[in-house]
Amino acid sequence: MNKNRLEAFSDGVLAIILTIMVLEIKVPEGHDFATLQKIFPIFLSYVLSFIYIGIYWNNHHHMLHSLTKVNGKILWANLHLLFWLSLVPVSTGWIGETHFAKLPMALYGFMLLMAGMAYYILQTIIIKSQGENSILKKAIGKDLKGISSPILYIIGIAFSFYSEWLAGAIYILVALMWLIPDKRIEKIID
């Protein structure tokens, strides 16, 4: 199978996820700052989730760029990742509507953890299908960010029951960790 079809499908799903998230932000009723204050938590949750989807889109693009062939395992692993990412609008809406309450923050962290694990599974399957000398294997090396992210998500989930703000800070930390441009694959391919 051609990797372009897989990439186009994934891009389409991610675009729909972003569209659903922005449509969940309702136009404020009123014309003063107090009205905007009411939707500020919803906007903040949207910004964080938009950044996460952008990170996944960027890294997914680079990962697929390293592919030489696509097989059924890669297709299913990719769908697994897209499944977890498709839940982002639900958890985003819930943390925004509840002003970052404890249980919604734990669920948000769980959704981030599962998306991260799904990405890791996809990455592992790609490496196995392409061989140990694959471009992706060379590019990720020891993958310290990939290893530390799930650990931080688990810590964030645990903290969400004590301090939802500390959990949020951990989720932001992981996003910042990945937001710094990761040029590992670009360096290997170019």
Contact map, one row per residue, 1 for C-alpha under 8 A:
1110100000000000000000000000000000000000000000000000000000000000000011100000000000000000000000000000000000000000000000000000000000000000000000000000000000000000000000000000000000000000000000
1111110000000000000000000000000000000000000000000000000000000000000011000000000000000000000000000000000000000000000000000000000000000000000000000000000000000000000000000000000000000000000000
1111111000000000000000000000000000000000000000000000000000000001001111000000000000000000000000000000000000000000000000000000000000000000000000000000000000000000000000000000000000000000000000
0111111100000000000000000000000000000000000000000000000000000000000000000000000000000000000000000000000000000000000000000000000000000000000000000000000000000000000000000000000000000000000000
1111111110000000000000000000000000000000000000000000000000000000000000000000000000000000000000000000000000000000000000000000000000000000000000000000000000000000000000000000000000000000000000
0111111111000000000000000000000000000000000000000000000000000000000000000010000000000000000000000000000000000000000000000000000000000000000000000000000000000000000000000000000000000000000000
0011111111100000000000000000000000000000000000000000000000001001000000000000000000000000000000000000000000000000000000000000000000000000000000000000000000000000000000000000000000000000000000
0001111111110000000000000000000000000000000000000000000000000000000000000000000000000000000000000000000000000000000000000000000000000000000000000000000000000000000000000000000000000000000000
0000111111111000000000000000000000000000000000000000000000000000000000000000000000000000000000000000000000000000000000000000000000000000000000000000000000000000000000000000000000000000000000
0000011111111100000000000000000000000000000000000000000000000000000000000000010001000000000000000000000000000000000000000000000000000000000000000000000000000000000000000000000000000000000000
0000001111111110000000000000000000000000000000000000000010000000000000000000000000000000000000000000000000000000000000000000000000000000000000000000000000000000000000000000000000000000000000
0000000111111111000000000000000000000000000000000000000000000000000000000000000000000000000000000000000000000000000000000000000000000000000000000000000000000000000000000000000000000000000000
0000000011111111100000000000000000000000000000000000000000000000000000000000000001000100000000000000000000000000000000000000000000000000000000000000000000000000000000000000000000000000000000
0000000001111111110000000000000000000000000000000000100010000000000000000000000001001100000000000000000000000000000000000000000000000000000000000000000000000000000000000000000000000000000000
0000000000111111111000000000000000000000000000000000000000000000000000000000000000000000000000000000000000000000000000000000000000000000000000000000000000000000000000000000000000000000000000
0000000000011111111100000000000000000000000000000000000000000000000000000000000000000000000000000000000000000000000000000000000000000000000000000000000000000000000000000000000000000000000000
0000000000001111111110000000000000000000000000000000000000000000000000000000000000001101100000000000000000000000000000000000000000000000000000000000000000000000000000000000000000000000000000
0000000000000111111111000000000000000000000000000100100000000000000000000000000000000000100000000000000000000000000000000000000000000000000000000000000000000000000000000000000000000000000000
0000000000000011111111100000000000000000000000000000000000000000000000000000000000000000000000000000000000000000000000000000000000000000000000000000000000000000000000000000000000000000000000
0000000000000001111111110000000000000000000000000000000000000000000000000000000000000000100000000000000000000000000000000000000000000000000000000000000000000000000000000000000000000000000000
0000000000000000111111111000000000000000000001000000000000000000000000000000000000000000100110000000000000000000000000000000000000000000000000000000000000000000000000000000000000000000000000
0000000000000000011111111000000000000000000001000000000000000000000000000000000000000000000000000000000000000000000000000000000000000000000000000000000000000000000000000000000000000000000000
0000000000000000001111111100000000000000000000000000000000000000000000000000000000000000000000000000000000000000000000000000000000000000000000000000000000000000000000000000000000000000000000
0000000000000000000111111100000000000000000000000000000000000000000000000000000000000000000010000000000000000000000000000000000000000000000000000000000000000000000000000000000000000000000000
0000000000000000000011111110000000000010011000000000000000000000000000000000000000000000000000000000000000000000000000000000000000000000000000000000000000000000000000000000000000000000000000
0000000000000000000000111111000000000000000000000000000000000000000000000000000000000000000000000000000000000000000000000000000000000000000000000000000000000000000000000000000000000000000000
0000000000000000000000001111100000000000000000000000000000000000000000000000000000000000000000000000000000000000000000000000000000000000000000000000000000000000000000000000000000000000000000
0000000000000000000000000111111000110010000000000000000000000000000000000000000000000000000000000000000000000000000000000000000000000000000000000000000000000000000000000000000000000000000000
0000000000000000000000000011111000100000000000000000000000000000000000000000000000000000000000000000000000000000000000000000000000000000000000000000000000000000000000000000000000000000000000
0000000000000000000000000001111100100000000000000000000000000000000000000000000000000000000000000000000000000000000000000000000000000000000000000000000000000000000000000000000000000000000000
0000000000000000000000000001111110100000000000000000000000000000000000000000000000000000000000000000000000000000000000000000000000000000000000000000000000000000000000000000000000000000000000
0000000000000000000000000000011111110000000000000000000000000000000000000000000000000000000000000000000000000000000000000000000000000000000000000000000000000000000000000000000000000000000000
0000000000000000000000000000001111111000000000000000000000000000000000000000000000000000000000000000000000000000000000000000000000000000000000000000000000000000000000000000000000000000000000
0000000000000000000000000000000111111100000000000000000000000000000000000000000000000000000000000000000000000000000000000000000000000000000000000000000000000000000000000000000000000000000000
0000000000000000000000000001111111111110000000000000000000000000000000000000000000000000000000000000000000000000000000000000000000000000000000000000000000000000000000000000000000000000000000
0000000000000000000000000001000111111111000000000000000000000000000000000000000000000000000000000000000000000000000000000000000000000000000000000000000000000000000000000000000000000000000000
0000000000000000000000000000000011111111000000000000000000000000000000000000000000000000000000000000000000000000000000000000000000000000000000000000000000000000000000000000000000000000000000
0000000000000000000000000000000001111111100000000000000000000000000000000000000000000000000000000000000000000000000000000000000000000000000000000000000000000000000000000000000000000000000000
0000000000000000000000001001000000111111111000000000000000000000000000000000000000000000000000000000000000000000000000000000000000000000000000000000000000000000000000000000000000000000000000
0000000000000000000000000000000000011111111100000000000000000000000000000000000000000000000000000000000000000000000000000000000000000000000000000000000000000000000000000000000000000000000000
0000000000000000000000000000000000000111111110000000000000000000000000000000000000000000000000111011000000000000000000000000000000000000000000000000000000000000000000000000000000000000000000
0000000000000000000000001000000000000011111111000000000000000000000000000000000000000000000110111010000000000000000000000000000000000000000000000000000000000000000000000000000000000000000000
0000000000000000000000001000000000000011111111100000000000000000000000000000000000000000000000010000000000000000000000000000000000000000000000000000000000000000000000000000000000000000000000
0000000000000000000000000000000000000001111111110000000000000000000000000000000000000000000000010000000000000000000000000000000000000000000000000000000000000000000000000000000000000000000000
0000000000000000000000000000000000000000111111111000000000000000000000000000000000000000000110110000000000000000000000000000000000000000000000000000000000000000000000000000000000000000000000
0000000000000000000011000000000000000000011111111100000000000000000000000000000000000000000110010000000000000000000000000000000000000000000000000000000000000000000000000000000000000000000000
0000000000000000000000000000000000000000001111111110000000000000000000000000000000000000000000000000000000000000000000000000000000000000000000000000000000000000000000000000000000000000000000
0000000000000000000000000000000000000000000111111111000000000000000000000000000000000000000000000000000000000000000000000000000000000000000000000000000000000000000000000001000000000000000000
0000000000000000000000000000000000000000000011111111100000000000000000000000000000000001100100000000000000000000000000000000000000000000000000000000000000000000000000000000000000000000000000
0000000000000000010000000000000000000000000001111111110000000000000000000000000000000000000000000000000000000000000000000000000000000000000000000000000000000000000000000000000000000000000000
0000000000000000000000000000000000000000000000111111111000000000000000000000000000000000000000000000000000000000000000000000000000000000000000000000000000000000000000000000001000100000000000
0000000000000000000000000000000000000000000000011111111100000000000000000000000000000000000000000000000000000000000000000000000000000000000000000000000000000000000000000000001000000000000000
0000000000000100010000000000000000000000000000001111111110000000000000000000000000001000000000000000000000000000000000000000000000000000000000000000000000000000000000000000000000000000000000
0000000000000000000000000000000000000000000000000111111111000000000000000000000000000000000000000000000000000000000000000000000000000000000000000000000000000000000000000000000000000000000000
0000000000000000000000000000000000000000000000000011111111100000000000000000000000000000000000000000000000000000000000000000000000000000000000000000000000000000000000000000001001100000000000
0000000000000000000000000000000000000000000000000001111111110000000000000000000000000000000000000000000000000000000000000000000000000000000000000000000000000000000000000000000000000000000000
0000000000100100000000000000000000000000000000000000111111111000000000000000000000000000000000000000000000000000000000000000000000000000000000000000000000000000000000000000000000000000000000
0000000000000000000000000000000000000000000000000000011111111100000000000000000000000000000000000000000000000000000000000000000000000000000000000000000000000000000000000000000000000000000000
0000000000000000000000000000000000000000000000000000001111111110000000000000000000000000000000000000000000000000000000000000000000000000000000000000000000000000000000000000000000000100000000
0000000000000000000000000000000000000000000000000000000111111111000000000000000000000000000000000000000000000000000000000000000000000000000000000000000000000000000000000000000000000000000000
0000001000000000000000000000000000000000000000000000000011111111100000000000000000000000000000000000000000000000000000000000000000000000000000000000000000000000000000000000000000000000000000
0000000000000000000000000000000000000000000000000000000001111111110000000000000000000000000000000000000000000000000000000000000000000000000000000000000000000000000000000000000000000000110000
0000000000000000000000000000000000000000000000000000000000111111111000000000000000000000000000000000000000000000000000000010000000000001000000000000000000000000000000000000000000000000100000
0010001000000000000000000000000000000000000000000000000000011111111000000000000000000000000000000000000000000000000000000000000000000000000000000000000000000000000000000000000000000000000000
0000000000000000000000000000000000000000000000000000000000001111111000000000000000000000000000000000000000000000000000000000000000000000000000000000000000000000000000000000000000000000000000
0000000000000000000000000000000000000000000000000000000000000111111100000000000000000000000000000000000000000000000000000000000000000011000000000000000000000000000000000000000000000000100010
0010000000000000000000000000000000000000000000000000000000000011111111000000000000000000000000000000000000000000000000000000010001000000000000000000000000000000000000000000000000000000000000
0010000000000000000000000000000000000000000000000000000000000000011111000000000000000000000000000000000000000000000000000000000001000000000000000000000000000000000000000000000000000000000000
1110000000000000000000000000000000000000000000000000000000000000001111100000000000000000000000000000000000000000000000000000000001000000000000000000000000000000000000000000000000000000000000
1110000000000000000000000000000000000000000000000000000000000000001111110110000000000000000000000000000000000000000000000000000000000000000000000000000000000000000000000000000000000000000000
1000000000000000000000000000000000000000000000000000000000000000000011111110000000000000000000000000000000000000000000000000000000000000000000000000000000000000000000000000000000000000000000
0000000000000000000000000000000000000000000000000000000000000000000001111111000000000000000000000000000000000000000000000000000000000000000000000000000000000000000000000000000000000000000000
0000000000000000000000000000000000000000000000000000000000000000000000111111100000000000000000000000000000000000000000000000100000000000000000000000000000000000000000000000000000000000000000
0000000000000000000000000000000000000000000000000000000000000000000001111111110000000000000000000000000000000000000000000100110000000000000000000000000000000000000000000000000000000000000000
0000010000000000000000000000000000000000000000000000000000000000000001111111111000000000000000000000000000000000000000000000000000000000000000000000000000000000000000000000000000000000000000
0000000000000000000000000000000000000000000000000000000000000000000000011111111100000000000000000000000000000000000000000000000000000000000000000000000000000000000000000000000000000000000000
0000000000000000000000000000000000000000000000000000000000000000000000001111111110000000000000000000000000000000000001001100100000000000000000000000000000000000000000000000000000000000000000
0000000001000000000000000000000000000000000000000000000000000000000000000111111111000000000000000000000000000000000001100100000000000000000000000000000000000000000000000000000000000000000000
0000000000000000000000000000000000000000000000000000000000000000000000000011111111100000000000000000000000000000000000000000000000000000000000000000000000000000000000000000000000000000000000
0000000000000000000000000000000000000000000000000000000000000000000000000001111111110000000000000000000000000000000001000000000000000000000000000000000000000000000000000000000000000000000000
0000000000000000000000000000000000000000000000000000000000000000000000000000111111111000000000000000000000000000001001100100000000000000000000000000000000000000000000000000000000000000000000
0000000001001100000000000000000000000000000000000000000000000000000000000000011111111100000000000000000000000000000000000000000000000000000000000000000000000000000000000000000000000000000000
0000000000000000000000000000000000000000000000000000000000000000000000000000001111111110000000000000000000000000000000000000000000000000000000000000000000000000000000000000000000000000000000
0000000000000000000000000000000000000000000000000000000000000000000000000000000111111111000000000000000000000010011001000000000000000000000000000000000000000000000000000000000000000000000000
0000000000000100100000000000000000000000000000000000100000000000000000000000000011111111000000000000000000000010001000000000000000000000000000000000000000000000000000000000000000000000000000
0000000000001100100000000000000000000000000000000000000000000000000000000000000001111111100000000000000000000000000000000000000000000000000000000000000000000000000000000000000000000000000000
0000000000000000000000000000000000000000000000000000000000000000000000000000000000111111111000000000000000000010000000000000000000000000000000000000000000000000000000000000000000000000000000
0000000000000000100000000000000000000000000000001000000000000000000000000000000000011111111100000000000000010010000000000000000000000000000000000000000000000000000000000000000000000000000000
0000000000000000110110000000000000000000000000001000000000000000000000000000000000000111111110000000000000000000000000000000000000000000000000000000000000000000000000000000000000000000000000
0000000000000000000000000000000000000000000000000000000000000000000000000000000000000011111111000000000000000000000000000000000000000000000000000000000000000000000000000000000000000000000000
0000000000000000000000000000000000000000000000000000000000000000000000000000000000000011111111100000000100110010000000000000000000000000000000000000000000000000000000000000000000000000000000
0000000000000000000010000000000000000000010011001000000000000000000000000000000000000001111111110000000000010000000000000000000000000000000000000000000000000000000000000000000000000000000000
0000000000000000000010010000000000000000010011000000000000000000000000000000000000000000111111111000000000000000000000000000000000000000000000000000000000000000000000000000000000000000000000
0000000000000000000000000000000000000000000000000000000000000000000000000000000000000000011111111101000100000000000000000000000000000000000000000000000000000000000000000000000000000000000000
0000000000000000000000000000000000000000110010000000000000000000000000000000000000000000001111111111100110010000000000000000000000000000000000000000000000000000000000000000000000000000000000
0000000000000000000000000000000000000000111111000000000000000000000000000000000000000000000111111111000000000000000000000000000000000000000000000000000000000000000000000000000000000000000000
0000000000000000000000000000000000000000110000000000000000000000000000000000000000000000000011111111000000000000000000000000000000000000000000000000000000000000000000000000000000000000000000
0000000000000000000000000000000000000000000000000000000000000000000000000000000000000000000001111111100100000000000000000000000000000000000000000000000000000000000000000000000000000000000000
0000000000000000000000000000000000000000110000000000000000000000000000000000000000000000000000111111100000000000000000000000000000000000000000000000000000000000000000000000000000000000000000
0000000000000000000000000000000000000000100000000000000000000000000000000000000000000000000001111111110110000000000000000000000000000000000000000000000000000000000110000000000000000000000000
0000000000000000000000000000000000000000000000000000000000000000000000000000000000000000000000100111111110000000000000000000000000000000000000000000000000000000000100000000000000000000000000
0000000000000000000000000000000000000000000000000000000000000000000000000000000000000000000000000001111111000000000000000000000000000000000000000000000000000001111100000000000000000000000000
0000000000000000000000000000000000000000000000000000000000000000000000000000000000000000000000000000111111100000000000000000000000000000000000000000000000000001100000000000000000000000000000
0000000000000000000000000000000000000000000000000000000000000000000000000000000000000000001001100101111111110000000000000000000000000000000000000000000000000000000000000000000000000000000000
0000000000000000000000000000000000000000000000000000000000000000000000000000000000000000000000100001111111111000000000000000000000000000000000000000000000001001000100110000000000000000000000
0000000000000000000000000000000000000000000000000000000000000000000000000000000000000000000000000000011111111100000000000000000000000000000000000000000000011101100000000000000000000000000000
0000000000000000000000000000000000000000000000000000000000000000000000000000000000000000001000000000001111111110000000000000000000000000000000000000000000001000000000000000000000000000000000
0000000000000000000000000000000000000000000000000000000000000000000000000000000000000001001100100000000111111111000000000000000000000000000000000000000000000000000000000000000000000000000000
0000000000000000000000000000000000000000000000000000000000000000000000000000000000000000000000000000000011111111100000000000000000000000000000000000000011011000000000000010000000000000000000
0000000000000000000000000000000000000000000000000000000000000000000000000000000000000000000000000000000001111111110000000000000000000000000000000000000011001000000000000000000000000000000000
0000000000000000000000000000000000000000000000000000000000000000000000000000000000011011001000000000000000111111111000000000000000000000000000000000000000000000000000000000000000000000000000
0000000000000000000000000000000000000000000000000000000000000000000000000000000000000000000000000000000000011111111100000000000000000000000000000000000010000000000000000000000000000000000000
0000000000000000000000000000000000000000000000000000000000000000000000000000000000000000000000000000000000001111111110000000000000000000000000000000110011000000000000000000000000000000000000
0000000000000000000000000000000000000000000000000000000000000000000000000000000000010000000000000000000000000111111111000000000000000000000000000000000000000000000000000000000000000000000000
0000000000000000000000000000000000000000000000000000000000000000000000000000000010011000000000000000000000000011111111100000000000000000000000000000000000000000000000000000000000000000000000
0000000000000000000000000000000000000000000000000000000000000000000000000000000000000000000000000000000000000001111111110000000000000000000000000100110000000000000000000000000000000000000000
0000000000000000000000000000000000000000000000000000000000000000000000000000000000000000000000000000000000000000111111111000000000000000000000000000010000000000000000000000000000000000000000
0000000000000000000000000000000000000000000000000000000000000000000000000000110110010000000000000000000000000000011111111100000000000000000000000000000000000000000000000000000000000000000000
0000000000000000000000000000000000000000000000000000000000000000000000000000010010000000000000000000000000000000001111111110000000000000000000000000000000000000000000000000000000000000000000
0000000000000000000000000000000000000000000000000000000000000000000000000000000000000000000000000000000000000000000111111111000000000000000000000100000000000000000000000000000000000000000000
0000000000000000000000000000000000000000000000000000000000000000000000000000100000000000000000000000000000000000000011111111100000000000000000000000000000000000000000000000000000000000000000
0000000000000000000000000000000000000000000000000000000000000000000000000100110010000000000000000000000000000000000001111111110000000000000000000000000000000000000000000000000000000000000000
0000000000000000000000000000000000000000000000000000000000000010000000000000000000000000000000000000000000000000000000111111111000000001000000000000000000000000000000000000000000000000000000
0000000000000000000000000000000000000000000000000000000000000000000000000000000000000000000000000000000000000000000000011111111100000000000000000000000000000000000000000000000000000000000000
0000000000000000000000000000000000000000000000000000000000000000000000001100100000000000000000000000000000000000000000001111111110000000000000000000000000000000000000000000000000000000000000
0000000000000000000000000000000000000000000000000000000000000000001000000100000000000000000000000000000000000000000000000111111111000001000000000000000000000000000000000000000000000000000000
0000000000000000000000000000000000000000000000000000000000000000000000000000000000000000000000000000000000000000000000000011111111110101100000000000000000000000000000000000000000000000000000
0000000000000000000000000000000000000000000000000000000000000000000000000000000000000000000000000000000000000000000000000001111111110000000000000000000000000000000000000000000000000000000000
0000000000000000000000000000000000000000000000000000000000000000000000000000000000000000000000000000000000000000000000000000111111100000000000000000000000000000000000000000000000000000000000
0000000000000000000000000000000000000000000000000000000000000000001110000000000000000000000000000000000000000000000000000000011111111100000000000000000000000000000000000000000000000000000000
0000000000000000000000000000000000000000000000000000000000000000000000000000000000000000000000000000000000000000000000000000001111111100000000000000000000000000000000000000000000000000000000
0000000000000000000000000000000000000000000000000000000000000000000000000000000000000000000000000000000000000000000000000000001101111100100000000000000000000000000000000000000000000000000000
0000000000000000000000000000000000000000000000000000000000000000000000000000000000000000000000000000000000000000000000000000000001111110110000000000000000000000000000000000000000000000000000
0000000000000000000000000000000000000000000000000000000000000000000000000000000000000000000000000000000000000000000000000000001001111111110000000000000000000000000000000000000000000000000000
0000000000000000000000000000000000000000000000000000000000000000010000000000000000000000000000000000000000000000000000000000000000001111111000000000000000000000000000000000000000000000100110
0000000000000000000000000000000000000000000000000000000000000010010000000000000000000000000000000000000000000000000000000010011000000111111100000000000000000000000000000000000000000000100000
0000000000000000000000000000000000000000000000000000000000000000000000000000000000000000000000000000000000000000000000000000001000011111111110000000000000000000000000000000000000000000000000
0000000000000000000000000000000000000000000000000000000000000000000000000000000000000000000000000000000000000000000000000000000000001111111110000000000000000000000000000000000000000000000100
0000000000000000000000000000000000000000000000000000000000000000000000000000000000000000000000000000000000000000000000000000000000000011111110000000000000000000000000000000000000000001101100
0000000000000000000000000000000000000000000000000000000000000000000000000000000000000000000000000000000000000000000000000000000000000001111111100000000000000000000000000000000000000001100000
0000000000000000000000000000000000000000000000000000000000000000000000000000000000000000000000000000000000000000000000000000000000000000111111100000000000000000000000000000000000000000000000
0000000000000000000000000000000000000000000000000000000000000000000000000000000000000000000000000000000000000000000000000000000000000000000111110000000000000000000000000000000000000000000000
0000000000000000000000000000000000000000000000000000000000000000000000000000000000000000000000000000000000000000000000000000000000000000000111111110000000000000000000000000000000000000000000
0000000000000000000000000000000000000000000000000000000000000000000000000000000000000000000000000000000000000000000000000000000000000000000001111111000000000000000000000000000000000000000000
0000000000000000000000000000000000000000000000000000000000000000000000000000000000000000000000000000000000000000000000000000000000000000000000111111100000000000000000000000000011000000000000
0000000000000000000000000000000000000000000000000000000000000000000000000000000000000000000000000000000000000000000100010000000000000000000000111111110000000000000000000000000000000000000000
0000000000000000000000000000000000000000000000000000000000000000000000000000000000000000000000000000000000000000000000000000000000000000000000111111111000000000000000000000000000000000000000
0000000000000000000000000000000000000000000000000000000000000000000000000000000000000000000000000000000000000000000000000000000000000000000000011111111100000000000000000000000000000000000000
0000000000000000000000000000000000000000000000000000000000000000000000000000000000000000000000000000000000000000100100000000000000000000000000001111111110000000000000000000010000000000000000
0000000000000000000000000000000000000000000000000000000000000000000000000000000000000000000000000000000000000000100110000000000000000000000000000111111111000000000000000000000000000000000000
0000000000000000000000000000000000000000000000000000000000000000000000000000000000000000000000000000000000000000000000000000000000000000000000000011111111100000000000000000000000000000000000
0000000000000000000000000000000000000000000000000000000000000000000000000000000000000000000000000000000000000000000000000000000000000000000000000001111111110000000000000110010000000000000000
0000000000000000000000000000000000000000000000000000000000000000000000000000000000000000000000000000000000001101100000000000000000000000000000000000111111111000000000000110010000000000000000
0000000000000000000000000000000000000000000000000000000000000000000000000000000000000000000000000000000000001100100000000000000000000000000000000000011111111100000000000000000000000000000000
0000000000000000000000000000000000000000000000000000000000000000000000000000000000000000000000000000000000000000000000000000000000000000000000000000001111111110000000100100000000000000000000
0000000000000000000000000000000000000000000000000000000000000000000000000000000000000000000000000000000001001000000000000000000000000000000000000000000111111111000001110110000000000000000000
0000000000000000000000000000000000000000000000000000000000000000000000000000000000000000000000000000000011101100000000000000000000000000000000000000000011111111100000100000000000000000000000
0000000000000000000000000000000000000000000000000000000000000000000000000000000000000000000000000000000001000000000000000000000000000000000000000000000001111111110000100000000000000000000000
0000000000000000000000000000000000000000000000000000000000000000000000000000000000000000000000000000000000000000000000000000000000000000000000000000000000111111111101100000000000000000000000
0000000000000000000000000000000000000000000000000000000000000000000000000000000000000000000000000000011011000000000000000000000000000000000000000000000000011111111111110000000000000000000000
0000000000000000000000000000000000000000000000000000000000000000000000000000000000000000000000000000011001000000000000000000000000000000000000000000000000001111111100000000000000000000000000
0000000000000000000000000000000000000000000000000000000000000000000000000000000000000000000000000000010000000000000000000000000000000000000000000000000000000111111100000000000000000000000000
0000000000000000000000000000000000000000000000000000000000000000000000000000000000000000000000000000010000000000000000000000000000000000000000000000000000000011111111100000000000000000000000
0000000000000000000000000000000000000000000000000000000000000000000000000000000000000000000000000001110010000000000000000000000000000000000000000000000000000011111111110000000000000000000000
0000000000000000000000000000000000000000000000000000000000000000000000000000000000000000000000000001000000000000000000000000000000000000000000000000000000000001001111111000000000000000000000
0000000000000000000000000000000000000000000000000000000000000000000000000000000000000000000000000000000000000000000000000000000000000000000000000000000000010011001111111100000000000000000000
0000000000000000000000000000000000000000000000000000000000000000000000000000000000000000000000000000000010000000000000000000000000000000000000000000000000111111001111111110000000000000000000
0000000000000000000000000000000000000000000000000000000000000000000000000000000000000000000000000000000010000000000000000000000000000000000000000000000000010001000111111111000000000000000000
0000000000000000000000000000000000000000000000000000000000000000000000000000000000000000000000000000000000000000000000000000000000000000000000000000000000000000000011111111100000000000000000
0000000000000000000000000000000000000000000000000000000000000000000000000000000000000000000000000000000000000000000000000000000000000000000000000000000110110000000001111111110000000000000000
0000000000000000000000000000000000000000000000000000000000000000000000000000000000000000000000000000000000001000000000000000000000000000000000000000000110010000000000111111111000000000000000
0000000000000000000000000000000000000000000000010000000000000000000000000000000000000000000000000000000000000000000000000000000000000000000000000000000000000000000000011111111100000000000000
0000000000000000000000000000000000000000000000000000000000000000000000000000000000000000000000000000000000000000000000000000000000000000000000000000000000000000000000001111111110000000000000
0000000000000000000000000000000000000000000000000000000000000000000000000000000000000000000000000000000000000000000000000000000000000000000000000000100110000000000000000111111111000000000000
0000000000000000000000000000000000000000000000000011001000000000000000000000000000000000000000000000000000000000000000000000000000000000000000000000000000000000000000000011111111100000000000
0000000000000000000000000000000000000000000000000000000000000000000000000000000000000000000000000000000000000000000000000000000000000000000000000000000000000000000000000001111111110000000000
0000000000000000000000000000000000000000000000000000000000000000000000000000000000000000000000000000000000000000000000000000000000000000000000001000000000000000000000000000111111110000000000
0000000000000000000000000000000000000000000000000000001000000000000000000000000000000000000000000000000000000000000000000000000000000000000000001000000000000000000000000000011111111100000000
0000000000000000000000000000000000000000000000000010001000000000000000000000000000000000000000000000000000000000000000000000000000000000000000000000000000000000000000000000001111111100000000
0000000000000000000000000000000000000000000000000000000000000000000000000000000000000000000000000000000000000000000000000000000000000000000000000000000000000000000000000000000111111100000000
0000000000000000000000000000000000000000000000000000000000000000000000000000000000000000000000000000000000000000000000000000000000000000000000000000000000000000000000000000000001111110000000
0000000000000000000000000000000000000000000000000000000000100000000000000000000000000000000000000000000000000000000000000000000000000000000000000000000000000000000000000000000001111111100000
0000000000000000000000000000000000000000000000000000000000000000000000000000000000000000000000000000000000000000000000000000000000000000000000000000000000000000000000000000000000001111111000
0000000000000000000000000000000000000000000000000000000000000000000000000000000000000000000000000000000000000000000000000000000000000000001100000000000000000000000000000000000000000111111100
0000000000000000000000000000000000000000000000000000000000000110010000000000000000000000000000000000000000000000000000000000000000000011001100000000000000000000000000000000000000000111111110
0000000000000000000000000000000000000000000000000000000000000100000000000000000000000000000000000000000000000000000000000000000000000000000000000000000000000000000000000000000000000011111111
0000000000000000000000000000000000000000000000000000000000000000000000000000000000000000000000000000000000000000000000000000000000000000001000000000000000000000000000000000000000000011111111
0000000000000000000000000000000000000000000000000000000000000000000000000000000000000000000000000000000000000000000000000000000000000010011000000000000000000000000000000000000000000001111111
0000000000000000000000000000000000000000000000000000000000000000010000000000000000000000000000000000000000000000000000000000000000000010000000000000000000000000000000000000000000000000111111
0000000000000000000000000000000000000000000000000000000000000000000000000000000000000000000000000000000000000000000000000000000000000000000000000000000000000000000000000000000000000000011111
